[in-house]
């Protein structure tokens, strides 16, 4: 089931797909891929976020939330997560290593 909210929002003009019929997951992946902004987030978090966007947007809300929890569970044991928390506490820019 493709993200039903898009289909419901389009007739009201709240959210419109472009003329090529891009869906939310495609649009968000393109933004993440082609943005000129350099993400400060770690590579593990970016990979997991892309997975959650790609697959979660094509699921029901309940299944999407389960997917989000599963993705976050992959980040919890990483050194990058600990580095991010420590850098935040020390008010400095994190130095992620992809571990």
Secondary structure, 3 states (H helix, E strand, C coil): CCCHHHHHHHCCCCCCCCCCCCCHHHHHHHHHHHCCCCCCCCHHHHHHHHHHHHHHCCCCHHHHHHHHHHHHHHHHCCHHHHHHHHHHHCCCCCCCCCC
